[in-house]
Amino acid sequence: MLHAWDIYGLEKATIEYFRLYDNKHRNPNYDFPSFKKIVEEKIEFLGMVKGTKNRQYRQFKDTHRRLSRRDKGVPFTRMPLTIESKLTLYTEGPTDAIILETAWRKLYDDEKPLFRILPIEIKPGFGTGADALVDAINSHREEHGIAIAIFDNDTKGIQAYNKLHKNEFVEVDNSFKVCKERKAAAFLLPVPEGKEKIAQLEKLWIENYFSETALNSKTDDGNGLTFEYKPRVHKEMIGNKIGCIQML
């Protein structure tokens, strides 16, 4: 079934499976079950019988995941599960994390992200999320997994990005920095087409990825997409300000 899906595509594999192998009496008022779901359940049954560490089970599981992602256009379809389970993308604040998580769902529906997306924890003594983020990446350890920091392409983000330990983080193609010993990396938000002037002013936040049309759109009730910075009191972050997004 996985081979047919891989070679002939999901639609043809589904048609052929139900034509040749599915002889169950079904209620005509109900849709046929999902071919992807059938394959997944067969793989999970194998895992239940032979154990989830069984080589054949893991191979089938990886193939199912790769094909499902391929059909939805998800990049890095061959990334090993062992890497995914250790990979975390850290942002400067909760707004960025919400936007990225929402973007993933819009693009890839119910497909599980390739990595965790978490805002960095702002502790006392750090004025901004960028300051806290660069400190966390500079002190990251291999045993804590693989960490990738995404900095806003603004004045504070650029300053923080340049504070990454120069004797440890190697810049690659002027676009990101990597420290293999720490299993850590970082990059500034890339500049999308049409946003070059904002980047030159060092004010390119992830919110600027929205088009002007989207930012200015309103519902019949006059509501729209707004970005606000509100003080948020927490026992570990009293007095700090955290960016938050409101979908009204």
Long-range contacts (C-beta under 8 A, 24 or more apart in sequence): 1-35, 1-38, 1-39, 1-42, 2-39, 2-60, 2-63, 2-64, 2-67, 5-35, 5-39, 5-67, 6-63, 6-67, 10-35, 10-36, 10-67, 10-71, 36-64, 36-68, 39-64, 40-64, 68-111, 69-108, 69-111, 72-108, 72-109, 72-111, 73-107, 73-108, 74-108, 74-111, 74-114, 75-114, 76-114, 79-114, 83-146, 84-114, 84-115, 86-145, 86-146, 86-183, 87-114, 87-115, 87-116, 87-145, 87-146, 87-148, 88-115, 88-116, 88-117, 88-118, 88-145, 88-146, 88-147, 88-148, 89-115, 89-116, 89-117, 89-118, 89-148, 89-150, 90-118, 90-119, 90-120, 90-133, 90-136, 90-137, 90-147, 90-148, 90-149, 90-150, 91-117, 91-118, 91-119, 91-120, 91-129, 91-133, 91-150, 91-206, 92-119, 92-120, 92-128, 92-129, 92-130, 92-132, 92-133, 92-150, 92-151, 92-152, 92-157, 93-119, 93-120, 93-122, 93-129, 93-242, 93-243, 94-119, 94-242, 94-243, 94-244, 94-245, 95-206, 95-207, 95-227, 95-243, 95-244, 95-245, 96-150, 96-152, 96-206, 96-243, 98-245, 99-206, 99-207, 99-209, 99-245, 100-206, 115-148, 120-149, 121-236, 122-237, 122-240, 122-242, 123-236, 123-237, 124-236, 124-237, 124-238, 126-240, 127-240, 128-156, 128-160, 129-242, 129-243, 130-156, 130-157, 130-159, 130-160, 131-156, 131-160, 133-160, 134-160, 134-161, 134-163, 134-164, 134-186, 137-164, 137-182, 137-184, 137-186, 138-163, 138-164, 138-165, 138-168, 140-182, 140-183, 140-184, 141-182, 142-181, 142-182, 142-183, 145-183, 146-183, 146-184, 147-182, 147-183, 147-184, 147-185, 148-184, 148-185, 148-186, 148-187, 149-184, 149-185, 149-186, 149-187, 150-186, 150-187, 150-188, 150-189, 151-186, 151-187, 151-188, 151-189, 152-188, 152-189, 152-204, 152-205, 152-206, 153-188, 153-189, 153-190, 153-191, 153-199, 153-202, 153-204, 153-205, 154-202, 154-203, 154-204, 154-205, 155-202, 155-203, 157-188, 157-189, 158-188, 158-202, 161-186, 161-187, 161-188, 207-245, 223-248, 224-248
